[in-house]
Amino acid sequence: MSIIVRADQARCMGHARCNSYAPGVFKLDDNGYVAISQAEVAPEDEAAARHAVAACPERALSIEEVE
């Protein structure tokens, strides 16, 4: 099983916590806002991605588990 992360760019306030926890998953734009709408997460990045989603103060991130 793998995971996909989703980002609601309208809710992002540019705290960049997601990028600090999982820089390989959460890319930022030039202003420091999350630049992805969704991304498949490599198995080795899964723990960091889950931590990043939990750390988002705006709750702009979510995880979907896929088979």
PDB file of N, CA, C, O and CB in Angstrom:
ATOM      1  N   MET A   1       0.836  -1.162   0.000  1.00  0.00           N
ATOM      2  CA  MET A   1       0.000   0.000   0.000  1.00  0.00           C
ATOM      3  C   MET A   1       0.892   1.240   0.000  1.00  0.00           C
ATOM      4  O   MET A   1       1.971   1.238   0.593  1.00  0.00           O
ATOM      5  CB  MET A   1      -0.957  -0.011   1.208  1.00  0.00           C
ATOM      6  N   SER A   2       0.439   2.285  -0.661  1.00  0.00           N
ATOM      7  CA  SER A   2       1.172   3.546  -0.684  1.00  0.00           C
ATOM      8  C   SER A   2       0.221   4.683  -0.315  1.00  0.00           C
ATOM      9  O   SER A   2      -0.976   4.473  -0.120  1.00  0.00           O
ATOM     10  CB  SER A   2       1.815   3.792  -2.081  1.00  0.00           C
ATOM     11  N   ILE A   3       0.772   5.877  -0.224  1.00  0.00           N
ATOM     12  CA  ILE A   3      -0.070   7.018   0.119  1.00  0.00           C
ATOM     13  C   ILE A   3       0.098   8.139  -0.903  1.00  0.00           C
ATOM     14  O   ILE A   3       1.129   8.273  -1.561  1.00  0.00           O
ATOM     15  CB  ILE A   3       0.264   7.528   1.527  1.00  0.00           C
ATOM     16  N   ILE A   4      -0.949   8.925  -1.002  1.00  0.00           N
ATOM     17  CA  ILE A   4      -0.939  10.155  -1.785  1.00  0.00           C
ATOM     18  C   ILE A   4      -1.236  11.281  -0.809  1.00  0.00           C
ATOM     19  O   ILE A   4      -2.149  11.171   0.010  1.00  0.00           O
ATOM     20  CB  ILE A   4      -1.987  10.116  -2.976  1.00  0.00           C
ATOM     21  N   VAL A   5      -0.475  12.357  -0.891  1.00  0.00           N
ATOM     22  CA  VAL A   5      -0.782  13.532  -0.088  1.00  0.00           C
ATOM     23  C   VAL A   5      -1.482  14.544  -0.979  1.00  0.00           C
ATOM     24  O   VAL A   5      -1.182  14.672  -2.166  1.00  0.00           O
ATOM     25  CB  VAL A   5       0.506  14.139   0.551  1.00  0.00           C
ATOM     26  N   ARG A   6      -2.404  15.244  -0.387  1.00  0.00           N
ATOM     27  CA  ARG A   6      -3.124  16.294  -1.096  1.00  0.00           C
ATOM     28  C   ARG A   6      -2.951  17.597  -0.327  1.00  0.00           C
ATOM     29  O   ARG A   6      -2.909  17.611   0.904  1.00  0.00           O
ATOM     30  CB  ARG A   6      -4.636  15.935  -1.262  1.00  0.00           C
ATOM     31  N   ALA A   7      -2.853  18.676  -1.067  1.00  0.00           N
ATOM     32  CA  ALA A   7      -2.700  19.995  -0.455  1.00  0.00           C
ATOM     33  C   ALA A   7      -3.783  20.924  -0.982  1.00  0.00           C
ATOM     34  O   ALA A   7      -3.978  21.048  -2.191  1.00  0.00           O
ATOM     35  CB  ALA A   7      -1.291  20.581  -0.737  1.00  0.00           C
ATOM     36  N   ASP A   8      -4.474  21.567  -0.072  1.00  0.00           N
ATOM     37  CA  ASP A   8      -5.459  22.583  -0.416  1.00  0.00           C
ATOM     38  C   ASP A   8      -4.710  23.911  -0.427  1.00  0.00           C
ATOM     39  O   ASP A   8      -4.506  24.528   0.619  1.00  0.00           O
ATOM     40  CB  ASP A   8      -6.683  22.599   0.600  1.00  0.00           C
ATOM     41  N   GLN A   9      -4.308  24.338  -1.605  1.00  0.00           N
ATOM     42  CA  GLN A   9      -3.484  25.529  -1.719  1.00  0.00           C
ATOM     43  C   GLN A   9      -4.196  26.787  -1.236  1.00  0.00           C
ATOM     44  O   GLN A   9      -3.537  27.743  -0.826  1.00  0.00           O
ATOM     45  CB  GLN A   9      -3.049  25.710  -3.143  1.00  0.00           C
ATOM     46  N   ALA A  10      -5.503  26.808  -1.273  1.00  0.00           N
ATOM     47  CA  ALA A  10      -6.262  27.965  -0.796  1.00  0.00           C
ATOM     48  C   ALA A  10      -6.175  28.110   0.723  1.00  0.00           C
ATOM     49  O   ALA A  10      -6.307  29.217   1.246  1.00  0.00           O
ATOM     50  CB  ALA A  10      -7.725  27.848  -1.225  1.00  0.00           C
ATOM     51  N   ARG A  11      -5.956  27.012   1.430  1.00  0.00           N
ATOM     52  CA  ARG A  11      -5.861  27.049   2.892  1.00  0.00           C
ATOM     53  C   ARG A  11      -4.431  27.277   3.383  1.00  0.00           C
ATOM     54  O   ARG A  11      -4.223  27.658   4.535  1.00  0.00           O
ATOM     55  CB  ARG A  11      -6.396  25.754   3.476  1.00  0.00           C
ATOM     56  N   CYS A  12      -3.459  27.050   2.525  1.00  0.00           N
ATOM     57  CA  CYS A  12      -2.052  27.200   2.906  1.00  0.00           C
ATOM     58  C   CYS A  12      -1.749  28.662   3.245  1.00  0.00           C
ATOM     59  O   CYS A  12      -2.108  29.574   2.501  1.00  0.00           O
ATOM     60  CB  CYS A  12      -1.121  26.706   1.767  1.00  0.00           C
ATOM     61  N   MET A  13      -1.089  28.860   4.375  1.00  0.00           N
ATOM     62  CA  MET A  13      -0.726  30.211   4.810  1.00  0.00           C
ATOM     63  C   MET A  13       0.783  30.439   4.770  1.00  0.00           C
ATOM     64  O   MET A  13       1.267  31.466   5.246  1.00  0.00           O
ATOM     65  CB  MET A  13      -1.246  30.464   6.220  1.00  0.00           C
ATOM     66  N   GLY A  14       1.528  29.493   4.207  1.00  0.00           N
ATOM     67  CA  GLY A  14       2.955  29.683   3.998  1.00  0.00           C
ATOM     68  C   GLY A  14       3.842  29.443   5.204  1.00  0.00           C
ATOM     69  O   GLY A  14       4.944  29.987   5.272  1.00  0.00           O
ATOM     70  N   HIS A  15       3.388  28.639   6.159  1.00  0.00           N
ATOM     71  CA  HIS A  15       4.225  28.327   7.317  1.00  0.00           C
ATOM     72  C   HIS A  15       5.414  27.439   6.932  1.00  0.00           C
ATOM     73  O   HIS A  15       6.450  27.468   7.596  1.00  0.00           O
ATOM     74  CB  HIS A  15       3.388  27.638   8.399  1.00  0.00           C
ATOM     75  N   ALA A  16       5.268  26.662   5.873  1.00  0.00           N
ATOM     76  CA  ALA A  16       6.318  25.796   5.308  1.00  0.00           C
ATOM     77  C   ALA A  16       6.754  24.672   6.237  1.00  0.00           C
ATOM     78  O   ALA A  16       7.840  24.122   6.060  1.00  0.00           O
ATOM     79  CB  ALA A  16       7.519  26.625   4.953  1.00  0.00           C
ATOM     80  N   ARG A  17       5.948  24.323   7.208  1.00  0.00           N
ATOM     81  CA  ARG A  17       6.290  23.190   8.075  1.00  0.00           C
ATOM     82  C   ARG A  17       6.344  21.896   7.274  1.00  0.00           C
ATOM     83  O   ARG A  17       7.192  21.039   7.522  1.00  0.00           O
ATOM     84  CB  ARG A  17       5.272  23.060   9.224  1.00  0.00           C
ATOM     85  N   CYS A  18       5.438  21.759   6.317  1.00  0.00           N
ATOM     86  CA  CYS A  18       5.418  20.539   5.500  1.00  0.00           C
ATOM     87  C   CYS A  18       6.757  20.333   4.803  1.00  0.00           C
ATOM     88  O   CYS A  18       7.288  19.222   4.780  1.00  0.00           O
ATOM     89  CB  CYS A  18       4.285  20.603   4.458  1.00  0.00           C
ATOM     90  N   ASN A  19       7.293  21.396   4.242  1.00  0.00           N
ATOM     91  CA  ASN A  19       8.566  21.318   3.537  1.00  0.00           C
ATOM     92  C   ASN A  19       9.720  21.056   4.488  1.00  0.00           C
ATOM     93  O   ASN A  19      10.681  20.378   4.125  1.00  0.00           O
ATOM     94  CB  ASN A  19       8.816  22.595   2.763  1.00  0.00           C
ATOM     95  N   SER A  20       9.636  21.584   5.700  1.00  0.00           N
ATOM     96  CA  SER A  20      10.731  21.350   6.642  1.00  0.00           C
ATOM     97  C   SER A  20      10.764  19.901   7.113  1.00  0.00           C
ATOM     98  O   SER A  20      11.838  19.370   7.398  1.00  0.00           O
ATOM     99  CB  SER A  20      10.604  22.283   7.843  1.00  0.00           C
ATOM    100  N   TYR A  21       9.606  19.255   7.198  1.00  0.00           N
ATOM    101  CA  TYR A  21       9.547  17.850   7.620  1.00  0.00           C
ATOM    102  C   TYR A  21       9.764  16.885   6.452  1.00  0.00           C
ATOM    103  O   TYR A  21      10.395  15.842   6.618  1.00  0.00           O
ATOM    104  CB  TYR A  21       8.203  17.560   8.280  1.00  0.00           C
ATOM    105  N   ALA A  22       9.245  17.230   5.281  1.00  0.00           N
ATOM    106  CA  ALA A  22       9.329  16.317   4.130  1.00  0.00           C
ATOM    107  C   ALA A  22       9.619  17.109   2.856  1.00  0.00           C
ATOM    108  O   ALA A  22       8.740  17.247   2.006  1.00  0.00           O
ATOM    109  CB  ALA A  22       8.011  15.503   3.973  1.00  0.00           C
ATOM    110  N   PRO A  23      10.833  17.629   2.713  1.00  0.00           N
ATOM    111  CA  PRO A  23      11.156  18.461   1.546  1.00  0.00           C
ATOM    112  C   PRO A  23      11.088  17.716   0.212  1.00  0.00           C
ATOM    113  O   PRO A  23      10.887  18.329  -0.836  1.00  0.00           O
ATOM    114  CB  PRO A  23      12.531  19.039   1.712  1.00  0.00           C
ATOM    115  N   GLY A  24      11.252  16.414   0.255  1.00  0.00           N
ATOM    116  CA  GLY A  24      11.162  15.637  -0.975  1.00  0.00           C
ATOM    117  C   GLY A  24       9.738  15.444  -1.455  1.00  0.00           C
ATOM    118  O   GLY A  24       9.512  15.033  -2.594  1.00  0.00           O
ATOM    119  N   VAL A  25       8.786  15.734  -0.601  1.00  0.00           N
ATOM    120  CA  VAL A  25       7.369  15.547  -0.929  1.00  0.00           C
ATOM    121  C   VAL A  25       6.680  16.886  -1.179  1.00  0.00           C
ATOM    122  O   VAL A  25       5.945  17.043  -2.155  1.00  0.00           O
ATOM    123  CB  VAL A  25       6.654  14.793   0.201  1.00  0.00           C
ATOM    124  N   PHE A  26       6.922  17.841  -0.295  1.00  0.00           N
ATOM    125  CA  PHE A  26       6.213  19.116  -0.342  1.00  0.00           C
ATOM    126  C   PHE A  26       7.109  20.204  -0.913  1.00  0.00           C
ATOM    127  O   PHE A  26       7.978  20.733  -0.219  1.00  0.00           O
ATOM    128  CB  PHE A  26       5.720  19.512   1.055  1.00  0.00           C
ATOM    129  N   LYS A  27       6.897  20.529  -2.161  1.00  0.00           N
ATOM    130  CA  LYS A  27       7.635  21.605  -2.821  1.00  0.00           C
ATOM    131  C   LYS A  27       6.923  22.921  -2.540  1.00  0.00           C
ATOM    132  O   LYS A  27       5.700  22.966  -2.412  1.00  0.00           O
ATOM    133  CB  LYS A  27       7.756  21.352  -4.361  1.00  0.00           C
ATOM    134  N   LEU A  28       7.707  23.989  -2.448  1.00  0.00           N
ATOM    135  CA  LEU A  28       7.159  25.313  -2.188  1.00  0.00           C
ATOM    136  C   LEU A  28       7.332  26.209  -3.406  1.00  0.00           C
ATOM    137  O   LEU A  28       8.257  26.032  -4.199  1.00  0.00           O
ATOM    138  CB  LEU A  28       7.829  25.943  -0.964  1.00  0.00           C
ATOM    139  N   ASP A  29       6.423  27.180  -3.541  1.00  0.00           N
ATOM    140  CA  ASP A  29       6.588  28.163  -4.609  1.00  0.00           C
ATOM    141  C   ASP A  29       7.551  29.256  -4.141  1.00  0.00           C
ATOM    142  O   ASP A  29       8.094  29.171  -3.040  1.00  0.00           O
ATOM    143  CB  ASP A  29       5.213  28.775  -5.021  1.00  0.00           C
ATOM    144  N   ASP A  30       7.760  30.260  -4.955  1.00  0.00           N
ATOM    145  CA  ASP A  30       8.721  31.315  -4.639  1.00  0.00           C
ATOM    146  C   ASP A  30       8.329  32.137  -3.412  1.00  0.00           C
ATOM    147  O   ASP A  30       9.172  32.817  -2.827  1.00  0.00           O
ATOM    148  CB  ASP A  30       8.876  32.229  -5.824  1.00  0.00           C
ATOM    149  N   ASN A  31       7.061  32.080  -3.020  1.00  0.00           N
ATOM    150  CA  ASN A  31       6.578  32.827  -1.862  1.00  0.00           C
ATOM    151  C   ASN A  31       6.489  31.984  -0.593  1.00  0.00           C
ATOM    152  O   ASN A  31       6.078  32.486   0.454  1.00  0.00           O
ATOM    153  CB  ASN A  31       5.231  33.409  -2.165  1.00  0.00           C
ATOM    154  N   GLY A  32       6.872  30.705  -0.675  1.00  0.00           N
ATOM    155  CA  GLY A  32       6.873  29.835   0.495  1.00  0.00           C
ATOM    156  C   GLY A  32       5.585  29.071   0.735  1.00  0.00           C
ATOM    157  O   GLY A  32       5.406  28.467   1.792  1.00  0.00           O
ATOM    158  N   TYR A  33       4.682  29.093  -0.246  1.00  0.00           N
ATOM    159  CA  TYR A  33       3.429  28.349  -0.136  1.00  0.00           C
ATOM    160  C   TYR A  33       3.586  26.992  -0.817  1.00  0.00           C
ATOM    161  O   TYR A  33       4.374  26.841  -1.750  1.00  0.00           O
ATOM    162  CB  TYR A  33       2.251  29.147  -0.765  1.00  0.00           C
ATOM    163  N   VAL A  34       2.828  26.010  -0.340  1.00  0.00           N
ATOM    164  CA  VAL A  34       2.902  24.678  -0.934  1.00  0.00           C
ATOM    165  C   VAL A  34       2.546  24.765  -2.426  1.00  0.00           C
ATOM    166  O   VAL A  34       1.563  25.402  -2.802  1.00  0.00           O
ATOM    167  CB  VAL A  34       1.949  23.686  -0.192  1.00  0.00           C
ATOM    168  N   ALA A  35       3.350  24.122  -3.255  1.00  0.00           N
ATOM    169  CA  ALA A  35       3.211  24.242  -4.704  1.00  0.00           C
ATOM    170  C   ALA A  35       2.626  22.998  -5.357  1.00  0.00           C
ATOM    171  O   ALA A  35       2.561  22.922  -6.584  1.00  0.00           O
ATOM    172  CB  ALA A  35       4.546  24.542  -5.316  1.00  0.00           C
ATOM    173  N   ILE A  36       2.202  22.028  -4.567  1.00  0.00           N
ATOM    174  CA  ILE A  36       1.609  20.815  -5.134  1.00  0.00           C
ATOM    175  C   ILE A  36       0.130  20.767  -4.789  1.00  0.00           C
ATOM    176  O   ILE A  36      -0.305  21.338  -3.788  1.00  0.00           O
ATOM    177  CB  ILE A  36       2.333  19.542  -4.613  1.00  0.00           C
ATOM    178  N   SER A  37      -0.635  20.085  -5.623  1.00  0.00           N
ATOM    179  CA  SER A  37      -2.016  19.818  -5.238  1.00  0.00           C
ATOM    180  C   SER A  37      -2.137  18.381  -4.752  1.00  0.00           C
ATOM    181  O   SER A  37      -2.948  18.079  -3.877  1.00  0.00           O
ATOM    182  CB  SER A  37      -2.982  20.079  -6.419  1.00  0.00           C
ATOM    183  N   GLN A  38      -1.325  17.497  -5.327  1.00  0.00           N
ATOM    184  CA  GLN A  38      -1.235  16.125  -4.832  1.00  0.00           C
ATOM    185  C   GLN A  38       0.074  15.515  -5.291  1.00  0.00           C
ATOM    186  O   GLN A  38       0.659  15.926  -6.294  1.00  0.00           O
ATOM    187  CB  GLN A  38      -2.435  15.275  -5.318  1.00  0.00           C
ATOM    188  N   ALA A  39       0.524  14.516  -4.527  1.00  0.00           N
ATOM    189  CA  ALA A  39       1.772  13.834  -4.871  1.00  0.00           C
ATOM    190  C   ALA A  39       1.760  12.436  -4.291  1.00  0.00           C
ATOM    191  O   ALA A  39       1.313  12.219  -3.165  1.00  0.00           O
ATOM    192  CB  ALA A  39       2.999  14.622  -4.358  1.00  0.00           C
ATOM    193  N   GLU A  40       2.255  11.491  -5.070  1.00  0.00           N
ATOM    194  CA  GLU A  40       2.448  10.139  -4.556  1.00  0.00           C
ATOM    195  C   GLU A  40       3.728  10.145  -3.728  1.00  0.00           C
ATOM    196  O   GLU A  40       4.726  10.759  -4.104  1.00  0.00           O
ATOM    197  CB  GLU A  40       2.518   9.077  -5.720  1.00  0.00           C
ATOM    198  N   VAL A  41       3.679   9.457  -2.608  1.00  0.00           N
ATOM    199  CA  VAL A  41       4.798   9.475  -1.659  1.00  0.00           C
ATOM    200  C   VAL A  41       5.574   8.165  -1.757  1.00  0.00           C
ATOM    201  O   VAL A  41       4.996   7.080  -1.700  1.00  0.00           O
ATOM    202  CB  VAL A  41       4.291   9.701  -0.205  1.00  0.00           C
ATOM    203  N   ALA A  42       6.875   8.283  -1.904  1.00  0.00           N
ATOM    204  CA  ALA A  42       7.742   7.101  -1.911  1.00  0.00           C
ATOM    205  C   ALA A  42       7.723   6.463  -0.527  1.00  0.00           C
ATOM    206  O   ALA A  42       7.611   7.169   0.476  1.00  0.00           O
ATOM    207  CB  ALA A  42       9.199   7.474  -2.328  1.00  0.00           C
ATOM    208  N   PRO A  43       7.830   5.140  -0.457  1.00  0.00           N
ATOM    209  CA  PRO A  43       7.786   4.462   0.841  1.00  0.00           C
ATOM    210  C   PRO A  43       8.778   5.013   1.864  1.00  0.00           C
ATOM    211  O   PRO A  43       8.459   5.086   3.051  1.00  0.00           O
ATOM    212  CB  PRO A  43       8.045   3.002   0.647  1.00  0.00           C
ATOM    213  N   GLU A  44       9.955   5.395   1.430  1.00  0.00           N
ATOM    214  CA  GLU A  44      10.954   5.907   2.363  1.00  0.00           C
ATOM    215  C   GLU A  44      10.613   7.306   2.899  1.00  0.00           C
ATOM    216  O   GLU A  44      11.200   7.748   3.887  1.00  0.00           O
ATOM    217  CB  GLU A  44      12.308   5.939   1.687  1.00  0.00           C
ATOM    218  N   ASP A  45       9.673   8.001   2.257  1.00  0.00           N
ATOM    219  CA  ASP A  45       9.255   9.334   2.701  1.00  0.00           C
ATOM    220  C   ASP A  45       7.924   9.333   3.452  1.00  0.00           C
ATOM    221  O   ASP A  45       7.456  10.385   3.886  1.00  0.00           O
ATOM    222  CB  ASP A  45       9.154  10.255   1.512  1.00  0.00           C
ATOM    223  N   GLU A  46       7.315   8.164   3.605  1.00  0.00           N
ATOM    224  CA  GLU A  46       5.978   8.088   4.178  1.00  0.00           C
ATOM    225  C   GLU A  46       5.909   8.623   5.613  1.00  0.00           C
ATOM    226  O   GLU A  46       5.006   9.396   5.932  1.00  0.00           O
ATOM    227  CB  GLU A  46       5.497   6.661   4.148  1.00  0.00           C
ATOM    228  N   ALA A  47       6.819   8.238   6.460  1.00  0.00           N
ATOM    229  CA  ALA A  47       6.779   8.691   7.855  1.00  0.00           C
ATOM    230  C   ALA A  47       6.923  10.209   7.936  1.00  0.00           C
ATOM    231  O   ALA A  47       6.202  10.859   8.692  1.00  0.00           O
ATOM    232  CB  ALA A  47       7.892   8.009   8.676  1.00  0.00           C
ATOM    233  N   ALA A  48       7.839  10.771   7.171  1.00  0.00           N
ATOM    234  CA  ALA A  48       8.035  12.223   7.160  1.00  0.00           C
ATOM    235  C   ALA A  48       6.804  12.936   6.619  1.00  0.00           C
ATOM    236  O   ALA A  48       6.420  13.985   7.135  1.00  0.00           O
ATOM    237  CB  ALA A  48       9.266  12.594   6.324  1.00  0.00           C
ATOM    238  N   ALA A  49       6.179  12.375   5.580  1.00  0.00           N
ATOM    239  CA  ALA A  49       4.973  12.982   5.008  1.00  0.00           C
ATOM    240  C   ALA A  49       3.831  12.978   6.009  1.00  0.00           C
ATOM    241  O   ALA A  49       3.101  13.963   6.119  1.00  0.00           O
ATOM    242  CB  ALA A  49       4.554  12.244   3.735  1.00  0.00           C
ATOM    243  N   ARG A  50       3.668  11.890   6.734  1.00  0.00           N
ATOM    244  CA  ARG A  50       2.616  11.822   7.764  1.00  0.00           C
ATOM    245  C   ARG A  50       2.870  12.846   8.872  1.00  0.00           C
ATOM    246  O   ARG A  50       1.937  13.480   9.365  1.00  0.00           O
ATOM    247  CB  ARG A  50       2.539  10.397   8.368  1.00  0.00           C
ATOM    248  N   HIS A  51       4.113  13.001   9.250  1.00  0.00           N
ATOM    249  CA  HIS A  51       4.467  13.990  10.271  1.00  0.00           C
ATOM    250  C   HIS A  51       4.170  15.406   9.761  1.00  0.00           C
ATOM    251  O   HIS A  51       3.656  16.241  10.506  1.00  0.00           O
ATOM    252  CB  HIS A  51       5.966  13.857  10.662  1.00  0.00           C
ATOM    253  N   ALA A  52       4.492  15.667   8.510  1.00  0.00           N
ATOM    254  CA  ALA A  52       4.242  16.981   7.919  1.00  0.00           C
ATOM    255  C   ALA A  52       2.754  17.297   7.863  1.00  0.00           C
ATOM    256  O   ALA A  52       2.344  18.417   8.166  1.00  0.00           O
ATOM    257  CB  ALA A  52       4.838  17.051   6.520  1.00  0.00           C
ATOM    258  N   VAL A  53       1.952  16.324   7.480  1.00  0.00           N
ATOM    259  CA  VAL A  53       0.492  16.521   7.427  1.00  0.00           C
ATOM    260  C   VAL A  53      -0.045  16.844   8.814  1.00  0.00           C
ATOM    261  O   VAL A  53      -0.876  17.739   8.965  1.00  0.00           O
ATOM    262  CB  VAL A  53      -0.216  15.262   6.859  1.00  0.00           C
ATOM    263  N   ALA A  54       0.418  16.129   9.816  1.00  0.00           N
ATOM    264  CA  ALA A  54      -0.039  16.363  11.185  1.00  0.00           C
ATOM    265  C   ALA A  54       0.422  17.724  11.709  1.00  0.00           C
ATOM    266  O   ALA A  54      -0.241  18.303  12.569  1.00  0.00           O
ATOM    267  CB  ALA A  54       0.466  15.253  12.106  1.00  0.00           C
ATOM    268  N   ALA A  55       1.537  18.242  11.212  1.00  0.00           N
ATOM    269  CA  ALA A  55       2.100  19.500  11.703  1.00  0.00           C
ATOM    270  C   ALA A  55       1.509  20.742  11.046  1.00  0.00           C
ATOM    271  O   ALA A  55       1.769  21.856  11.502  1.00  0.00           O
ATOM    272  CB  ALA A  55       3.576  19.496  11.497  1.00  0.00           C
ATOM    273  N   CYS A  56       0.724  20.577   9.991  1.00  0.00           N
ATOM    274  CA  CYS A  56       0.183  21.744   9.285  1.00  0.00           C
ATOM    275  C   CYS A  56      -0.835  22.471  10.164  1.00  0.00           C
ATOM    276  O   CYS A  56      -1.877  21.905  10.492  1.00  0.00           O
ATOM    277  CB  CYS A  56      -0.472  21.318   7.945  1.00  0.00           C
ATOM    278  N   PRO A  57      -0.546  23.729  10.554  1.00  0.00           N
ATOM    279  CA  PRO A  57      -1.467  24.442  11.436  1.00  0.00           C
ATOM    280  C   PRO A  57      -2.777  24.834  10.766  1.00  0.00           C
ATOM    281  O   PRO A  57      -3.767  25.094  11.449  1.00  0.00           O
ATOM    282  CB  PRO A  57      -0.803  25.668  11.965  1.00  0.00           C
ATOM    283  N   GLU A  58      -2.794  24.878   9.454  1.00  0.00           N
ATOM    284  CA  GLU A  58      -4.008  25.256   8.726  1.00  0.00           C
ATOM    285  C   GLU A  58      -4.840  24.054   8.311  1.00  0.00           C
ATOM    286  O   GLU A  58      -5.934  24.208   7.767  1.00  0.00           O
ATOM    287  CB  GLU A  58      -3.646  26.063   7.502  1.00  0.00           C
ATOM    288  N   ARG A  59      -4.322  22.851   8.566  1.00  0.00           N
ATOM    289  CA  ARG A  59      -4.984  21.610   8.142  1.00  0.00           C
ATOM    290  C   ARG A  59      -5.263  21.623   6.631  1.00  0.00           C
ATOM    291  O   ARG A  59      -6.321  21.199   6.167  1.00  0.00           O
ATOM    292  CB  ARG A  59      -6.305  21.412   8.925  1.00  0.00           C
ATOM    293  N   ALA A  60      -4.279  22.123   5.894  1.00  0.00           N
ATOM    294  CA  ALA A  60      -4.390  22.217   4.445  1.00  0.00           C
ATOM    295  C   ALA A  60      -3.943  20.935   3.746  1.00  0.00           C
ATOM    296  O   ALA A  60      -4.059  20.823   2.525  1.00  0.00           O
ATOM    297  CB  ALA A  60      -3.573  23.387   3.941  1.00  0.00           C
ATOM    298  N   LEU A  61      -3.432  19.967   4.512  1.00  0.00           N
ATOM    299  CA  LEU A  61      -2.892  18.739   3.936  1.00  0.00           C
ATOM    300  C   LEU A  61      -3.694  17.532   4.380  1.00  0.00           C
ATOM    301  O   LEU A  61      -4.236  17.501   5.485  1.00  0.00           O
ATOM    302  CB  LEU A  61      -1.427  18.566   4.323  1.00  0.00           C
ATOM    303  N   SER A  62      -3.763  16.538   3.507  1.00  0.00           N
ATOM    304  CA  SER A  62      -4.441  15.292   3.856  1.00  0.00           C
ATOM    305  C   SER A  62      -3.709  14.129   3.193  1.00  0.00           C
ATOM    306  O   SER A  62      -2.889  14.309   2.292  1.00  0.00           O
ATOM    307  CB  SER A  62      -5.940  15.326   3.421  1.00  0.00           C
ATOM    308  N   ILE A  63      -4.036  12.932   3.675  1.00  0.00           N
ATOM    309  CA  ILE A  63      -3.418  11.711   3.152  1.00  0.00           C
ATOM    310  C   ILE A  63      -4.513  10.771   2.680  1.00  0.00           C
ATOM    311  O   ILE A  63      -5.548  10.611   3.328  1.00  0.00           O
ATOM    312  CB  ILE A  63      -2.523  11.022   4.228  1.00  0.00           C
ATOM    313  N   GLU A  64      -4.257  10.157   1.539  1.00  0.00           N
ATOM    314  CA  GLU A  64      -5.135   9.114   1.009  1.00  0.00           C
ATOM    315  C   GLU A  64      -4.296   7.860   0.843  1.00  0.00           C
ATOM    316  O   GLU A  64      -3.253   7.888   0.189  1.00  0.00           O
ATOM    317  CB  GLU A  64      -5.801   9.544  -0.353  1.00  0.00           C
ATOM    318  N   GLU A  65      -4.740   6.776   1.423  1.00  0.00           N
ATOM    319  CA  GLU A  65      -4.034   5.506   1.250  1.00  0.00           C
ATOM    320  C   GLU A  65      -4.585   4.793   0.023  1.00  0.00           C
ATOM    321  O   GLU A  65      -5.799   4.692  -0.152  1.00  0.00           O
ATOM    322  CB  GLU A  65      -4.170   4.610   2.517  1.00  0.00           C
ATOM    323  N   VAL A  66      -3.695   4.306  -0.815  1.00  0.00           N
ATOM    324  CA  VAL A  66      -4.064   3.608  -2.033  1.00  0.00           C
ATOM    325  C   VAL A  66      -3.361   2.264  -2.094  1.00  0.00           C
ATOM    326  O   VAL A  66      -2.287   2.083  -1.522  1.00  0.00           O
ATOM    327  CB  VAL A  66      -3.725   4.450  -3.267  1.00  0.00           C
ATOM    328  N   GLU A  67      -3.970   1.342  -2.784  1.00  0.00           N
ATOM    329  CA  GLU A  67      -3.365   0.007  -2.926  1.00  0.00           C
ATOM    330  C   GLU A  67      -2.653  -0.120  -4.226  1.00  0.00           C
ATOM    331  O   GLU A  67      -2.085  -1.173  -4.518  1.00  0.00           O
ATOM    332  CB  GLU A  67      -4.406  -1.081  -2.813  1.00  0.00           C
TER     333      GLU A  67
END
